[in-house]
Amino acid sequence: MKPKATRAQIFAVMLLTLLALAIGVLIAALYGNFSMSSKNMPQTAMPGMNQSNGSMPGMNMKGTTAPAPVASLPTALMSSVSQMNGLVMPPGMIMTADTSMEAMEDMAAVDLTKIAYTAPADARGNQILEPKVEKGFKVFNLDVSLINWNILPGTQVAAYAFNRQVPGPRIQVTEGDRIRMIVKNNLPEPTTVHWHGMILPNNMDGPADVTQKPIAPGESYTYEFTVKQSGTYFYHSHKDVDRQQTLGMYGALIVEPKNKANTPAFDQDVTVQLQEWTVKQGYTFPSMPMEGLLPNFFTINGKAYPSTETVNAKVGEKIRFRFIGSNNAFIHPMHIHGGPFKIVATDGNPVPVAAQIEKDTINVAPGERYDVIWTAREKGKWLLHCHIAHHATNDNVEVQGAGGLTMLINVT
């Protein structure tokens, strides 16, 4: 079947079509307005955008805009702590209709009416707990309660505490010891204790509702095991951990090796336990990486700089720092001025000599432990501190040159 149109006719139609297209583009370019302006769009064109003033939030339509005069800016609204069903909630907390009462109880401030003891303002945590020896066991008694604790002379926190101190007492044992930990719960809520990093029978491990029934208020529980390792460990709550541990329920567990032949030489042994605190309008909330609960205070061994302890040393002395991530929410890059340190153990395990490296900053994550040896090379005041600058302040303020996670090493 032959086509009805000739080749000449088809070519003529194509030519006319291209010519019409070119003319249309030329007219649009000369007279059309293709600028992106809210004035050219109907108000319903972009739902969610306020176009009444010719602007689009988040989009710079007209280049750089000069800042408004300070005096013309609205006054900032001051948020405040609030109460919900009798619970004190932090400012900035986002709560919705489906937020459970259990969740609110977990995030609420410590109930100040249930605190029966206030520690002296200059009290120190991490005190050595001496055991009793009974039938071949070293017996340690731990009492858990709510206390008031000063992290600075003018700053007090409400804390969950072992033996009325933050952090709890330092437990020092030797590899091979048989130990018995008797935990008395004087909290207004159940709790348990976990022996972080230790090799022990499963029913002694401590996770609530997993390996044991929680210890009810007023009751006691006994943990027994033989110490099979050496190194730096710690103990902490394992019931509502994001609340109880964060609010102070932790302590160092130091295990000396039975054979010290391979222990690196040092002159001083210093434990550094890290923690974050959220204190608002006199109330203490559990620090968490979420709205309203971000921390504004930070402590080493229960104190914020300048109330942290000062380490005194002579030139040439070696100090073993035991960094313990007893905190829950953040990784802390811990830095020492005055020269590098050598990493000799991680999580209680010795680092082989050939693998020991030197650094001046080490990231300490929650639950981690690092043993490092730092040599005092020069006289002077040298800082040990977290290198996240906010973590070295007290409520965003530097005091005597620092704050929070800072210690002073005074070398003479």
Buried (B, 14 or more C-beta within 10 A) or exposed (E): EEEEEEEEEEEEEEEEEEEEEEEEEEEEEEEEEEEEBBEEEEEEEEEEBEBEEEBBEEEEEEEEEEEEEEEEEEEEEEEEBEEEEEBBBBBBBEBEEEBEEEEBBBBBBBBEEEBEEBBEBEBBBBBEBEBEEEEEBBBBBBBBBBBBBBBBEEBBBBBBBBBBBBBBBBBBBBBEBBBBBBBBBBBEBBBBBBBBBBEBEEEBBBBBEEBBEBBEEEEBBEBBBEBEBBBBBBBBBBBBBBBBBBBBBBBBBBBBBEEEEEBBEBBBEBBBBBBBBBBBEEBBBBBBEEEBBBBBBBBBBBBBBBBBBEBEBEEEBBBBBBBBBBBBBBBBEBBBBBEBBBBBBBBBBBBEEEEBEEBBEBBBEBBBBBBBBBBBEEEEEBBBBBBBEBBBBBBEEBBEEBBBBBBBBEBE
